[in-house]
């Protein structure tokens, strides 16, 4: 007969063995929700990163002066930039927390409205983001950031005419590179890809006043446009040029990795992303490359992604539906479930990759009729994309 102490020791030994045999990310459990905000969940090591030190200093100052709008906006912007660079949604939460004193106002100050719209955009709450931007524009019609953010949201939703209209005020409000990139981005999706490509190409060559971040954005747009047009050597050139400006830009790394995967270059993806496992989108692309290379770390990363997408579902997030559909199709080999995810994502956003996921999952699941709304949409918008054309033929 086992004593309670002996039983407890055996139980602890069994658990220790389980955790040695399995990666903890593959184990699923109910999330722990503390009952008190004072509960410390984790002690993080003190960072020596100057940017993190600055954030910590600003946060301390704001805790002493929570109604200081200038300080709150400065901190929120810093968090937003870091969150965008690292694709880490935690920083979005920190930015929202910094704006807590104004967040629930019907019409907070314009600088808060812009930040709130940006955060809502990242959460794919596009309708409320557009409402915030309209409040800014109605009050300050010359607010360039409001017009630019509105153009980006309309483009993500596939409303290219509205995106173009939102870009037009930038012709008088910003430098030539920003306004040209905004217009080229919208018009390249609406039957004017080659014209937009050449226009942005000239603007970049003649540019002398933009910031590095602005040039990075323009080069990324140019590289993606070249890719859709099938200008692969030129796309490679512009991706590489953008990488010389900033290697930590998550969007750039993801776009270039997609290009490399389509070009049959998984080894290059592995080199590019082997140390980029924190952002879900980059880990997905790394795992896709590992799948083609039959890498020993592939299965571990598949289990990690399973856990992360499950966590996203628990949080009610819709920002990674495209990635989850791609993961489900190509790594879990479940085309019918992937189609469901792709269609759910299509109802929220309509970029070329969103269309591609619906077409791929429709084709591989055998449910070709599910692709018809996307085929109609592509036709009505005259969207030129060499990868999409390969899928349209078998589905037509």
ABEGO torsion letter per residue (X at the ends): XBBAAAAAAAAAAAAAAAAAABBAAABBBBBBBBABAABBABBBBBBABAAAAAAAAAAAAAAABAABAAAAAAAAAAAAAAAAAAGBAAAAAAAAAAAAAAAABABBBAAAAAAAAAAAAAAGBAAAAAAAAAAAAAABAABAAAAAAAAAAAAAAGBAAAAAAAAAAAAAABBAAAAAAAAAAAAAAAGAAAAAAAAAAAAAAABAABBAAAAAAAAAAAAAAAAAAGBAAAAAAAAAAAAAABAABAAAAAAAAAAAAAAGBAAAAAAAAAABAABAAAAAAAAAAAAAAGBAAAAAAAAAAAAAAAAAAAAGBAAAAAAAAAAAAAAAGBAAAAAAAAAAAAAABBBAAAAAAAAAAAAAAGBAAAAAAAAAAAAAAGBBBAAAAAAAAAAX
